[in-house]
């Protein structure tokens, strides 16, 4: 999650993880191709938020959300 915030053009020198939460909703079969789609939700001056979907062969198997402290 934090990597997407840094790559989005945010000018933070660094990010510290405040919270990282993962919910597993299903399992992946052995050999399944895993894809993680991550978007940043919002960035303020001191805190940023992001969320992710983990997919196995186009089926969502997990979701994640993160809150990060901006280091300037």
Buried (B, 14 or more C-beta within 10 A) or exposed (E): BBEBBBEEEBEBEEBEEEEBEEEEEEEBEEEBEEEEEBEBEEBEEEEBBBBBBBBBEEEEBBBBBBBBEBEE
